[in-house]
């Protein structure tokens, strides 16, 4: 029997999904508008008007692009709220591959990913045995410097509580050029469709096997369908950093936007032990 609380959560998820669908439509219209402008002016402007994120975390940068052209003092990020340091010198590499890297990860070994960010180091214990394709991909991408100098572009603070990273474009629409299969969707830690705090999981388009390089860090238990590969667990210190970022809020005031904290991954490394 479905309890009142379960029904309430279901309605909240359905409402959130409807919001993402409306944002998808808005994003498409914005792209069409920008194409027309570019053809008239002879200028190609690539803006952060497309935020593609994980299934329910999908396509909301139109809202942020609109806000950037008519920002109000209440919506603008405040320097006083930013708990993070300035990014290290350097720039994002433009890299793309046509297919997933060969599977070379050792399923019997332990792998740890460290995100050295402007807000502090975030350690992640990776699940090589349960999600070998995912861990193998992150090992490969980190080794290529793919994540270095990239921004964590999205923070959600309503119903779903995650920080999303891994897009070299910073817009939410970027990736490595290839996709990887979904894995570990029956992880024992995912109970009652809840991704518990401390989970690190893959973003996708809402369709099967569409994960690329974008991932999200869960700072508070979040109700989500088990469609997003859980491939790591945050360290205690990493969770402290994540909660500091979350406490600074996001820039729309609506619970879904760019983090007020300037979260940049200065360096991502994966180590085997």
DRENPA-3360 file (N, C-alpha, C; in nm, 2 decimals, always signed):
BEGIN
1 = XXXXXXXX = +0.08/-0.12/+0.00/+0.00/+0.00/+0.00/+0.09/+0.13/+0.00 ~ +0.06/+0.22/-0.09/+0.13/+0.34/-0.10/+0.09/+0.44/+0.02 ~ +0.19/+0.48/+0.09/+0.16/+0.57/+0.20/+0.15/+0.71/+0.15 ~ +0.10/+0.80/+0.24/+0.08/+0.94/+0.20/+0.21/+1.00/+0.17 ~ +0.31/+0.97/+0.25/+0.45/+1.03/+0.23/+0.51/+0.98/+0.09 ~ +0.49/+0.85/+0.06/+0.54/+0.80/-0.07/+0.47/+0.87/-0.18 ~ +0.33/+0.89/-0.17/+0.26/+0.95/-0.27/+0.30/+1.10/-0.29 ~ +0.33/+1.16/-0.18/+0.38/+1.30/-0.18/+0.51/+1.31/-0.26;
9 = XXXXXXXX = +0.60/+1.22/-0.23/+0.73/+1.22/-0.30/+0.71/+1.19/-0.45 ~ +0.62/+1.10/-0.48/+0.60/+1.07/-0.62/+0.55/+1.19/-0.70 ~ +0.45/+1.26/-0.64/+0.40/+1.38/-0.70/+0.51/+1.49/-0.72 ~ +0.60/+1.50/-0.62/+0.71/+1.59/-0.63/+0.80/+1.56/-0.74 ~ +0.83/+1.43/-0.76/+0.92/+1.38/-0.87/+0.85/+1.41/-1.00 ~ +0.72/+1.38/-1.01/+0.65/+1.41/-1.14/+0.65/+1.56/-1.17 ~ +0.63/+1.64/-1.07/+0.63/+1.78/-1.09/+0.77/+1.83/-1.14 ~ +0.88/+1.77/-1.08/+1.01/+1.81/-1.12/+1.04/+1.77/-1.27;
17 = XXXXXXXX = +0.99/+1.65/-1.31/+1.01/+1.60/-1.44/+0.94/+1.69/-1.54 ~ +0.82/+1.74/-1.51/+0.74/+1.83/-1.60/+0.82/+1.96/-1.61 ~ +0.88/+2.00/-1.51/+0.96/+2.13/-1.52/+1.08/+2.11/-1.61 ~ +1.14/+1.99/-1.61/+1.26/+1.97/-1.69/+1.21/+1.96/-1.84 ~ +1.09/+1.90/-1.86/+1.04/+1.90/-2.00/+1.02/+2.04/-2.06 ~ +0.96/+2.12/-1.97/+0.94/+2.26/-2.02/+1.07/+2.33/-2.05 ~ +1.17/+2.31/-1.97/+1.30/+2.37/-1.99/+1.36/+2.32/-2.12 ~ +1.34/+2.19/-2.15/+1.39/+2.13/-2.27/+1.34/+2.21/-2.39;
25 = XXXXXXXX = +1.21/+2.23/-2.39/+1.14/+2.30/-2.50/+1.20/+2.44/-2.51 ~ +1.21/+2.51/-2.39/+1.27/+2.65/-2.39/+1.41/+2.65/-2.45 ~ +1.49/+2.55/-2.42/+1.62/+2.54/-2.47/+1.63/+2.53/-2.62 ~ +1.54/+2.45/-2.68/+1.53/+2.43/-2.82/+1.50/+2.56/-2.89 ~ +1.40/+2.63/-2.83/+1.36/+2.76/-2.89/+1.47/+2.86/-2.88 ~ +1.55/+2.86/-2.77/+1.66/+2.95/-2.76/+1.77/+2.92/-2.86 ~ +1.79/+2.79/-2.89/+1.89/+2.76/-2.99/+1.85/+2.81/-3.13 ~ +1.72/+2.79/-3.16/+1.67/+2.84/-3.29/+1.69/+2.99/-3.30;
33 = XXXXXXXX = +1.66/+3.06/-3.19/+1.67/+3.20/-3.19/+1.82/+3.25/-3.21 ~ +1.91/+3.18/-3.14/+2.05/+3.21/-3.16/+2.10/+3.18/-3.30 ~ +2.05/+3.08/-3.36/+2.10/+3.04/-3.49/+2.06/+3.15/-3.59 ~ +1.93/+3.21/-3.58/+1.89/+3.31/-3.67/+1.97/+3.44/-3.65 ~ +2.00/+3.47/-3.52/+2.08/+3.59/-3.49/+2.22/+3.58/-3.55 ~ +2.28/+3.46/-3.54/+2.41/+3.44/-3.59/+2.42/+3.45/-3.74 ~ +2.31/+3.40/-3.81/+2.31/+3.41/-3.95/+2.30/+3.55/-4.00 ~ +2.23/+3.63/-3.93/+2.21/+3.77/-3.97/+2.34/+3.86/-3.94;
41 = XXXXXXXX = +2.40/+3.84/-3.82/+2.51/+3.92/-3.78/+2.64/+3.86/-3.83 ~ +2.64/+3.73/-3.87/+2.77/+3.67/-3.91/+2.86/+3.64/-3.80 ~ +2.80/+3.62/-3.68/+2.87/+3.59/-3.56/+2.82/+3.47/-3.50 ~ +2.90/+3.38/-3.46/+2.86/+3.26/-3.39/+2.89/+3.27/-3.25 ~ +2.78/+3.27/-3.17/+2.79/+3.29/-3.03/+2.75/+3.16/-2.96 ~ +2.84/+3.10/-2.89/+2.81/+2.97/-2.82/+2.79/+3.01/-2.68 ~ +2.67/+3.01/-2.63/+2.65/+3.05/-2.49/+2.61/+2.93/-2.41 ~ +2.60/+2.95/-2.28/+2.56/+2.84/-2.19/+2.41/+2.84/-2.18;
49 = XXXXXXXX = +2.35/+2.81/-2.30/+2.20/+2.81/-2.30/+2.15/+2.67/-2.31 ~ +2.23/+2.57/-2.29/+2.18/+2.44/-2.29/+2.24/+2.36/-2.18 ~ +2.15/+2.32/-2.09/+2.20/+2.24/-1.97/+2.14/+2.11/-1.98 ~ +2.22/+2.01/-2.03/+2.17/+1.88/-2.03/+2.23/+1.81/-1.91 ~ +2.15/+1.75/-1.83/+2.21/+1.68/-1.72/+2.15/+1.55/-1.70 ~ +2.14/+1.50/-1.58/+2.10/+1.36/-1.56/+1.95/+1.35/-1.56 ~ +1.89/+1.26/-1.64/+1.75/+1.24/-1.65/+1.66/+1.34/-1.59 ~ +1.63/+1.33/-1.46/+1.55/+1.43/-1.40/+1.62/+1.56/-1.39;
57 = XXXXXXXX = +1.76/+1.56/-1.40/+1.84/+1.68/-1.39/+1.87/+1.73/-1.53 ~ +1.78/+1.79/-1.60/+1.79/+1.80/-1.75/+1.75/+1.94/-1.80 ~ +1.84/+2.00/-1.88/+1.80/+2.11/-1.96/+1.74/+2.23/-1.89 ~ +1.82/+2.30/-1.81/+1.77/+2.42/-1.74/+1.85/+2.54/-1.75 ~ +1.95/+2.54/-1.84/+2.04/+2.66/-1.85/+1.97/+2.77/-1.92 ~ +1.86/+2.75/-1.99/+1.79/+2.86/-2.05/+1.75/+2.96/-1.95 ~ +1.70/+2.90/-1.83/+1.66/+2.99/-1.72/+1.78/+3.08/-1.68 ~ +1.90/+3.01/-1.67/+2.02/+3.09/-1.63/+2.06/+3.19/-1.74;
65 = XXXXXXXX = +2.05/+3.15/-1.87/+2.09/+3.24/-1.97/+2.00/+3.36/-1.97 ~ +1.87/+3.34/-1.95/+1.77/+3.45/-1.95/+1.81/+3.54/-1.83 ~ +1.84/+3.48/-1.71/+1.87/+3.55/-1.59/+1.99/+3.64/-1.61 ~ +2.09/+3.59/-1.69/+2.21/+3.66/-1.71/+2.19/+3.79/-1.78 ~ +2.08/+3.80/-1.87/+2.06/+3.92/-1.94/+1.97/+4.02/-1.87 ~ +1.91/+3.97/-1.76/+1.82/+4.06/-1.68/+1.83/+4.02/-1.53 ~ +1.95/+4.02/-1.49/+1.98/+3.98/-1.35/+1.93/+4.08/-1.25 ~ +1.87/+4.03/-1.14/+1.83/+4.12/-1.04/+1.93/+4.10/-0.92;
73 = XXXXXXXX = +1.94/+4.20/-0.83/+2.03/+4.18/-0.72/+2.01/+4.06/-0.64 ~ +1.88/+4.02/-0.63/+1.85/+3.90/-0.54/+1.90/+3.77/-0.61 ~ +1.90/+3.77/-0.75/+1.94/+3.65/-0.82/+2.08/+3.64/-0.84 ~ +2.15/+3.75/-0.84/+2.30/+3.75/-0.88/+2.38/+3.68/-0.77 ~ +2.48/+3.60/-0.81/+2.57/+3.55/-0.71/+2.64/+3.65/-0.63 ~ +2.65/+3.63/-0.50/+2.72/+3.73/-0.41/+2.86/+3.69/-0.38 ~ +2.95/+3.78/-0.39/+3.09/+3.74/-0.36/+3.10/+3.70/-0.22 ~ +3.02/+3.76/-0.13/+3.02/+3.73/+0.01/+2.98/+3.59/+0.04;
81 = XXXXXXXX = +2.90/+3.53/-0.05/+2.85/+3.40/-0.03/+2.95/+3.29/-0.08 ~ +3.05/+3.33/-0.16/+3.14/+3.24/-0.22/+3.25/+3.19/-0.12 ~ +3.24/+3.06/-0.08/+3.34/+3.01/+0.01/+3.47/+2.96/-0.05 ~ +3.48/+2.97/-0.18/+3.59/+2.91/-0.25/+3.70/+3.00/-0.30 ~ +3.81/+2.95/-0.34/+3.92/+3.02/-0.38/+3.92/+3.05/-0.53 ~ +4.01/+3.13/-0.58/+4.02/+3.15/-0.73/+4.07/+3.03/-0.79 ~ +4.03/+3.00/-0.91/+4.08/+2.88/-0.99/+4.23/+2.89/-1.01 ~ +4.29/+2.78/-1.02/+4.43/+2.77/-1.06/+4.45/+2.81/-1.21;
89 = XXXXXXXX = +4.57/+2.86/-1.24/+4.59/+2.91/-1.38/+4.58/+2.79/-1.47 ~ +4.53/+2.81/-1.59/+4.51/+2.71/-1.69/+4.37/+2.72/-1.76 ~ +4.35/+2.64/-1.86/+4.23/+2.64/-1.93/+4.18/+2.49/-1.96 ~ +4.06/+2.48/-1.99/+4.00/+2.35/-2.03/+4.05/+2.30/-2.16 ~ +4.09/+2.17/-2.17/+4.13/+2.12/-2.29/+4.01/+2.08/-2.38 ~ +4.02/+2.10/-2.51/+3.91/+2.06/-2.60/+3.95/+1.92/-2.65 ~ +3.88/+1.82/-2.60/+3.91/+1.68/-2.63/+3.78/+1.60/-2.66 ~ +3.79/+1.51/-2.75/+3.68/+1.42/-2.79/+3.73/+1.29/-2.85;
97 = XXXXXXXX = +3.66/+1.19/-2.82/+3.69/+1.06/-2.87/+3.56/+0.99/-2.93 ~ +3.58/+0.91/-3.03/+3.47/+0.85/-3.10/+3.41/+0.73/-3.03 ~ +3.49/+0.66/-2.95/+3.44/+0.55/-2.88/+3.50/+0.53/-2.74 ~ +3.43/+0.46/-2.66/+3.47/+0.43/-2.52/+3.61/+0.37/-2.52 ~ +3.69/+0.41/-2.43/+3.83/+0.35/-2.42/+3.82/+0.20/-2.39 ~ +3.93/+0.13/-2.43/+3.93/-0.01/-2.40/+3.93/-0.03/-2.25 ~ +3.86/-0.14/-2.21/+3.84/-0.17/-2.07/+3.97/-0.23/-2.01 ~ +4.04/-0.15/-1.94/+4.17/-0.20/-1.88/+4.16/-0.20/-1.72;
105 = XXXXXXXX = +4.05/-0.15/-1.67/+4.05/-0.14/-1.52/+4.06/-0.27/-1.46 ~ +4.12/-0.28/-1.34/+4.14/-0.40/-1.26/+4.02/-0.41/-1.17 ~ +3.93/-0.50/-1.19/+3.81/-0.51/-1.11/+3.84/-0.55/-0.96 ~ +3.95/-0.61/-0.94/+3.99/-0.66/-0.81/+4.06/-0.55/-0.73 ~ +4.10/-0.44/-0.79/+4.18/-0.34/-0.72/+4.09/-0.23/-0.67 ~ +4.15/-0.15/-0.58/+4.08/-0.03/-0.53/+4.12/+0.10/-0.60 ~ +4.02/+0.18/-0.64/+4.05/+0.30/-0.71/+3.99/+0.42/-0.64 ~ +4.06/+0.52/-0.63/+4.02/+0.65/-0.57/+4.03/+0.76/-0.66;
113 = XXXXXXXX = +3.93/+0.85/-0.67/+3.94/+0.97/-0.75/+3.94/+1.09/-0.65 ~ +4.03/+1.18/-0.68/+4.04/+1.30/-0.60/+4.02/+1.42/-0.69 ~ +3.92/+1.50/-0.65/+3.89/+1.62/-0.72/+3.95/+1.73/-0.64 ~ +4.06/+1.79/-0.69/+4.12/+1.91/-0.62/+4.05/+2.03/-0.67 ~ +3.95/+2.08/-0.59/+3.87/+2.19/-0.64/+3.91/+2.32/-0.57 ~ +3.85/+2.43/-0.62/+3.87/+2.56/-0.56/+3.81/+2.57/-0.42 ~ +3.73/+2.47/-0.38/+3.66/+2.47/-0.26/+3.72/+2.37/-0.16 ~ +3.81/+2.29/-0.20/+3.87/+2.19/-0.12/+3.88/+2.06/-0.20;
121 = XXXXXXXX = +3.95/+1.96/-0.14/+3.97/+1.83/-0.21/+3.85/+1.75/-0.18 ~ +3.80/+1.68/-0.28/+3.69/+1.59/-0.27/+3.74/+1.45/-0.31 ~ +3.74/+1.36/-0.21/+3.79/+1.22/-0.23/+3.67/+1.13/-0.26 ~ +3.69/+1.04/-0.35/+3.58/+0.95/-0.39/+3.63/+0.81/-0.41 ~ +3.58/+0.72/-0.33/+3.61/+0.58/-0.34/+3.53/+0.52/-0.46 ~ +3.60/+0.47/-0.56/+3.53/+0.42/-0.68/+3.49/+0.28/-0.68 ~ +3.38/+0.24/-0.74/+3.34/+0.10/-0.74/+3.37/+0.03/-0.87 ~ +3.50/-0.01/-0.88/+3.55/-0.07/-1.00/+3.48/-0.21/-1.03;
129 = XXXXXXXX = +3.46/-0.28/-0.93/+3.40/-0.41/-0.95/+3.25/-0.40/-1.00 ~ +3.18/-0.31/-0.94/+3.03/-0.30/-0.97/+3.01/-0.21/-1.09 ~ +3.10/-0.12/-1.12/+3.08/-0.03/-1.24/+3.21/-0.02/-1.32 ~ +3.26/-0.12/-1.37/+3.40/-0.12/-1.44/+3.41/-0.03/-1.56 ~ +3.30/-0.02/-1.64/+3.31/+0.07/-1.76/+3.31/+0.21/-1.71 ~ +3.24/+0.25/-1.61/+3.23/+0.38/-1.56/+3.37/+0.42/-1.50 ~ +3.42/+0.34/-1.41/+3.55/+0.37/-1.35/+3.66/+0.37/-1.45 ~ +3.65/+0.28/-1.54/+3.76/+0.28/-1.65/+3.75/+0.41/-1.73;
137 = XXXXXXXX = +3.63/+0.46/-1.76/+3.62/+0.58/-1.83/+3.68/+0.70/-1.75 ~ +3.65/+0.71/-1.62/+3.70/+0.82/-1.54/+3.85/+0.81/-1.53 ~ +3.90/+0.69/-1.52/+4.04/+0.67/-1.51/+4.11/+0.73/-1.64 ~ +4.05/+0.69/-1.75/+4.10/+0.74/-1.88/+4.09/+0.89/-1.89 ~ +3.97/+0.95/-1.86/+3.95/+1.09/-1.88/+4.04/+1.17/-1.78 ~ +4.05/+1.13/-1.66/+4.13/+1.20/-1.56/+4.28/+1.20/-1.61 ~ +4.32/+1.08/-1.66/+4.46/+1.07/-1.71/+4.49/+1.17/-1.83 ~ +4.38/+1.20/-1.90/+4.40/+1.29/-2.02/+4.38/+1.44/-1.98;
145 = XXXXXXXX = +4.35/+1.46/-1.85/+4.33/+1.60/-1.80/+4.20/+1.66/-1.85 ~ +4.11/+1.57/-1.88/+3.98/+1.61/-1.93/+3.90/+1.70/-1.84 ~ +3.91/+1.67/-1.71/+3.83/+1.74/-1.61/+3.90/+1.86/-1.55 ~ +4.03/+1.88/-1.58/+4.10/+1.99/-1.52/+4.05/+2.12/-1.57 ~ +4.03/+2.21/-1.48/+3.99/+2.35/-1.50/+3.84/+2.36/-1.54 ~ +3.76/+2.25/-1.52/+3.62/+2.26/-1.55/+3.54/+2.30/-1.43 ~ +3.43/+2.36/-1.46/+3.34/+2.41/-1.36/+3.23/+2.30/-1.32 ~ +3.19/+2.30/-1.20/+3.07/+2.23/-1.16/+2.96/+2.32/-1.18;
153 = XXXXXXXX = +2.88/+2.29/-1.28/+2.79/+2.39/-1.34/+2.65/+2.40/-1.28 ~ +2.61/+2.30/-1.19/+2.47/+2.30/-1.15/+2.46/+2.25/-1.00 ~ +2.37/+2.32/-0.93/+2.34/+2.28/-0.79/+2.19/+2.28/-0.78 ~ +2.14/+2.17/-0.72/+1.99/+2.17/-0.70/+1.97/+2.16/-0.55 ~ +1.87/+2.24/-0.50/+1.85/+2.25/-0.35/+1.70/+2.23/-0.32 ~ +1.63/+2.17/-0.41/+1.49/+2.15/-0.38/+1.44/+2.01/-0.43 ~ +1.40/+1.92/-0.35/+1.36/+1.79/-0.38/+1.48/+1.70/-0.41 ~ +1.57/+1.74/-0.49/+1.69/+1.67/-0.53/+1.81/+1.75/-0.49;
161 = XXXXXXXX = +1.91/+1.69/-0.42/+2.01/+1.77/-0.36/+2.15/+1.72/-0.41 ~ +2.19/+1.78/-0.52/+2.31/+1.73/-0.59/+2.39/+1.85/-0.65 ~ +2.52/+1.83/-0.66/+2.61/+1.92/-0.73/+2.65/+1.84/-0.86 ~ +2.64/+1.90/-0.97/+2.67/+1.83/-1.10/+2.80/+1.89/-1.16 ~ +2.88/+1.80/-1.21/+3.01/+1.84/-1.26/+3.04/+1.76/-1.39 ~ +3.16/+1.78/-1.44/+3.21/+1.69/-1.55/+3.19/+1.74/-1.69 ~ +3.14/+1.86/-1.71/+3.12/+1.91/-1.85/+3.23/+2.01/-1.88 ~ +3.31/+1.98/-1.98/+3.42/+2.08/-2.01/+3.37/+2.21/-2.07;
169 = XXXXXXXX = +3.24/+2.21/-2.12/+3.19/+2.34/-2.17/+3.13/+2.42/-2.06 ~ +3.10/+2.37/-1.95/+3.04/+2.44/-1.84/+2.89/+2.48/-1.86 ~ +2.84/+2.42/-1.97/+2.70/+2.46/-2.01/+2.60/+2.35/-1.97 ~ +2.65/+2.23/-1.95/+2.56/+2.11/-1.92/+2.54/+2.03/-2.04 ~ +2.59/+2.07/-2.16/+2.57/+1.99/-2.28/+2.69/+1.92/-2.33 ~ +2.80/+1.93/-2.26/+2.93/+1.87/-2.31/+2.95/+1.73/-2.27 ~ +3.05/+1.67/-2.33/+3.09/+1.53/-2.30/+3.21/+1.49/-2.37 ~ +3.25/+1.36/-2.36/+3.38/+1.32/-2.41/+3.36/+1.27/-2.56;
177 = XXXXXXXX = +3.24/+1.27/-2.61/+3.22/+1.23/-2.75/+3.17/+1.08/-2.76 ~ +3.18/+1.01/-2.65/+3.13/+0.87/-2.65/+3.04/+0.86/-2.53 ~ +2.97/+0.75/-2.53/+2.88/+0.72/-2.41/+2.92/+0.58/-2.36 ~ +2.88/+0.55/-2.23/+2.91/+0.43/-2.17/+2.78/+0.36/-2.12 ~ +2.79/+0.23/-2.10/+2.66/+0.17/-2.05/+2.63/+0.20/-1.91 ~ +2.50/+0.19/-1.87/+2.46/+0.20/-1.74/+2.50/+0.08/-1.66 ~ +2.54/+0.10/-1.53/+2.59/-0.01/-1.45/+2.54/+0.00/-1.31 ~ +2.54/-0.11/-1.23/+2.52/-0.11/-1.09/+2.39/-0.04/-1.05;
185 = XXXXXXXX = +2.29/-0.05/-1.13/+2.16/+0.01/-1.10/+2.08/-0.06/-0.99 ~ +2.13/-0.18/-0.95/+2.07/-0.25/-0.83/+2.16/-0.24/-0.71 ~ +2.24/-0.14/-0.70/+2.33/-0.12/-0.59/+2.25/-0.13/-0.46 ~ +2.30/-0.21/-0.36/+2.24/-0.23/-0.24/+2.21/-0.10/-0.16 ~ +2.29/+0.00/-0.19/+2.27/+0.13/-0.12/+2.15/+0.21/-0.17 ~ +2.10/+0.17/-0.29/+1.98/+0.24/-0.34/+1.86/+0.18/-0.29 ~ +1.80/+0.23/-0.19/+1.68/+0.17/-0.13/+1.56/+0.26/-0.14 ~ +1.45/+0.21/-0.18/+1.32/+0.29/-0.20/+1.35/+0.40/-0.30;
193 = XXXXXXXX = +1.43/+0.38/-0.40/+1.46/+0.48/-0.50/+1.52/+0.61/-0.44 ~ +1.60/+0.59/-0.34/+1.67/+0.70/-0.28/+1.82/+0.69/-0.30 ~ +1.88/+0.79/-0.36/+2.03/+0.80/-0.37/+2.08/+0.86/-0.24 ~ +2.14/+0.79/-0.15/+2.18/+0.85/-0.02/+2.29/+0.95/-0.03 ~ +2.29/+1.04/+0.07/+2.40/+1.14/+0.07/+2.53/+1.07/+0.07 ~ +2.62/+1.12/-0.01/+2.76/+1.07/-0.03/+2.77/+0.99/-0.15 ~ +2.66/+0.96/-0.23/+2.67/+0.89/-0.35/+2.72/+0.98/-0.46 ~ +2.80/+0.91/-0.55/+2.85/+0.98/-0.67/+2.79/+0.90/-0.79;
201 = XXXXXXXX = +2.72/+0.96/-0.88/+2.65/+0.88/-0.98/+2.66/+0.96/-1.12 ~ +2.64/+0.88/-1.22/+2.65/+0.93/-1.36/+2.52/+1.01/-1.40 ~ +2.55/+1.12/-1.47/+2.44/+1.19/-1.53/+2.41/+1.13/-1.67 ~ +2.28/+1.14/-1.71/+2.25/+1.10/-1.85/+2.13/+1.18/-1.90 ~ +2.09/+1.14/-2.02/+1.98/+1.22/-2.09/+1.85/+1.18/-2.05 ~ +1.84/+1.07/-1.97/+1.71/+1.01/-1.93/+1.68/+0.89/-2.01 ~ +1.77/+0.86/-2.11/+1.77/+0.74/-2.19/+1.88/+0.64/-2.14 ~ +1.86/+0.51/-2.17/+1.96/+0.42/-2.13/+2.09/+0.43/-2.20;
209 = XXXXXXXX = +2.20/+0.41/-2.13/+2.34/+0.41/-2.19/+2.37/+0.54/-2.25 ~ +2.34/+0.65/-2.19/+2.38/+0.78/-2.25/+2.47/+0.86/-2.16 ~ +2.53/+0.79/-2.06/+2.63/+0.86/-1.98/+2.75/+0.89/-2.05 ~ +2.82/+1.01/-2.02/+2.94/+1.04/-2.08/+3.04/+1.08/-1.98 ~ +3.06/+1.21/-1.95/+3.15/+1.25/-1.85/+3.09/+1.32/-1.73 ~ +2.96/+1.36/-1.75/+2.89/+1.44/-1.64/+2.85/+1.35/-1.53 ~ +2.87/+1.40/-1.41/+2.83/+1.32/-1.29/+2.78/+1.41/-1.18 ~ +2.71/+1.35/-1.08/+2.66/+1.43/-0.97/+2.70/+1.38/-0.84;
217 = XXXXXXXX = +2.72/+1.47/-0.74/+2.75/+1.44/-0.60/+2.63/+1.47/-0.51 ~ +2.59/+1.37/-0.44/+2.47/+1.38/-0.36/+2.50/+1.43/-0.22 ~ +2.45/+1.54/-0.18/+2.49/+1.59/-0.04/+2.38/+1.57/+0.06 ~ +2.26/+1.53/+0.01/+2.15/+1.50/+0.10/+2.06/+1.39/+0.03 ~ +2.01/+1.30/+0.10/+1.93/+1.19/+0.04/+1.83/+1.25/-0.06 ~ +1.83/+1.19/-0.18/+1.75/+1.24/-0.29/+1.68/+1.13/-0.36 ~ +1.55/+1.15/-0.37/+1.46/+1.05/-0.43/+1.47/+1.06/-0.59 ~ +1.52/+0.95/-0.65/+1.54/+0.95/-0.79/+1.51/+0.80/-0.84;
225 = XXXXXXXX = +1.47/+0.79/-0.96/+1.46/+0.65/-1.02/+1.59/+0.59/-1.03 ~ +1.61/+0.46/-1.01/+1.74/+0.40/-1.02/+1.79/+0.39/-1.17 ~ +1.81/+0.50/-1.23/+1.86/+0.50/-1.37/+1.99/+0.56/-1.39 ~ +2.06/+0.60/-1.28/+2.19/+0.67/-1.29/+2.29/+0.59/-1.22 ~ +2.39/+0.55/-1.29/+2.50/+0.46/-1.24/+2.56/+0.51/-1.12 ~ +2.55/+0.45/-1.00/+2.62/+0.49/-0.88/+2.76/+0.42/-0.89 ~ +2.86/+0.50/-0.89/+3.00/+0.45/-0.92/+3.10/+0.49/-0.81 ~ +3.06/+0.56/-0.71/+3.15/+0.60/-0.61/+3.08/+0.65/-0.48;
233 = XXXXXXXX = +3.17/+0.67/-0.38/+3.12/+0.72/-0.25/+3.21/+0.82/-0.20 ~ +3.16/+0.94/-0.15/+3.24/+1.05/-0.10/+3.31/+1.01/+0.03 ~ +3.43/+1.07/+0.04/+3.49/+1.06/+0.17/+3.43/+1.15/+0.27 ~ +3.46/+1.14/+0.40/+3.40/+1.23/+0.50/+3.44/+1.37/+0.47 ~ +3.57/+1.39/+0.44/+3.62/+1.53/+0.41/+3.56/+1.58/+0.28 ~ +3.54/+1.49/+0.19/+3.47/+1.53/+0.06/+3.33/+1.58/+0.08 ~ +3.26/+1.51/+0.18/+3.12/+1.55/+0.21/+3.12/+1.69/+0.28 ~ +3.22/+1.72/+0.36/+3.22/+1.85/+0.42/+3.24/+1.96/+0.32;
241 = XXXXXXXX = +3.33/+1.93/+0.22/+3.34/+2.03/+0.11/+3.21/+2.05/+0.03 ~ +3.15/+1.94/+0.00/+3.03/+1.94/-0.08/+2.92/+2.02/+0.00 ~ +2.91/+2.00/+0.13/+2.80/+2.07/+0.21/+2.83/+2.22/+0.22 ~ +2.96/+2.25/+0.22/+3.00/+2.39/+0.22/+2.95/+2.46/+0.09 ~ +2.97/+2.39/-0.02/+2.92/+2.44/-0.15/+2.77/+2.45/-0.16 ~ +2.70/+2.35/-0.11/+2.56/+2.35/-0.10/+2.50/+2.47/-0.02 ~ +2.57/+2.49/+0.09/+2.52/+2.59/+0.19/+2.53/+2.73/+0.13 ~ +2.61/+2.75/+0.03/+2.62/+2.88/-0.04/+2.50/+2.90/-0.14;
249 = XXXXXXXX = +2.43/+2.80/-0.17/+2.31/+2.81/-0.25/+2.34/+2.82/-0.40 ~ +2.23/+2.84/-0.48/+2.25/+2.85/-0.62/+2.19/+2.99/-0.67 ~ +2.22/+3.03/-0.79/+2.20/+3.16/-0.83/+2.06/+3.20/-0.88 ~ +1.97/+3.11/-0.88/+1.83/+3.15/-0.93/+1.74/+3.18/-0.81 ~ +1.77/+3.12/-0.70/+1.67/+3.13/-0.59/+1.56/+3.03/-0.60 ~ +1.55/+2.96/-0.71/+1.44/+2.86/-0.73/+1.48/+2.72/-0.70 ~ +1.60/+2.70/-0.65/+1.65/+2.57/-0.61/+1.71/+2.49/-0.72 ~ +1.75/+2.55/-0.83/+1.81/+2.48/-0.95/+1.88/+2.58/-1.04;
257 = XXXXXXXX = +2.01/+2.58/-1.02/+2.09/+2.68/-1.10/+2.24/+2.66/-1.08 ~ +2.31/+2.76/-1.12/+2.46/+2.75/-1.10/+2.49/+2.78/-0.96 ~ +2.59/+2.70/-0.90/+2.62/+2.73/-0.76/+2.68/+2.87/-0.74 ~ +2.64/+2.93/-0.63/+2.70/+3.06/-0.59/+2.85/+3.04/-0.56 ~ +2.89/+2.93/-0.51/+3.03/+2.90/-0.49/+3.09/+2.88/-0.63 ~ +3.21/+2.93/-0.64/+3.29/+2.91/-0.77/+3.36/+2.78/-0.76 ~ +3.29/+2.67/-0.80/+3.34/+2.54/-0.79/+3.41/+2.50/-0.92 ~ +3.54/+2.50/-0.92/+3.62/+2.46/-1.04/+3.71/+2.34/-1.00;
265 = XXXXXXXX = +3.72/+2.24/-1.08/+3.81/+2.13/-1.06/+3.94/+2.17/-1.11 ~ +4.03/+2.20/-1.03/+4.17/+2.24/-1.07/+4.24/+2.12/-1.13 ~ +4.22/+2.00/-1.07/+4.28/+1.88/-1.11/+4.20/+1.76/-1.07 ~ +4.18/+1.66/-1.15/+4.12/+1.53/-1.12/+4.22/+1.42/-1.14 ~ +4.24/+1.34/-1.04/+4.33/+1.23/-1.05/+4.26/+1.10/-1.00 ~ +4.30/+0.99/-1.06/+4.25/+0.86/-1.02/+4.37/+0.77/-0.99 ~ +4.37/+0.71/-0.87/+4.48/+0.63/-0.82/+4.43/+0.49/-0.80 ~ +4.52/+0.39/-0.82/+4.49/+0.25/-0.80/+4.57/+0.20/-0.68;
273 = X = +4.51/+0.12/-0.60/+4.59/+0.06/-0.49/+4.55/-0.08/-0.47;
% end
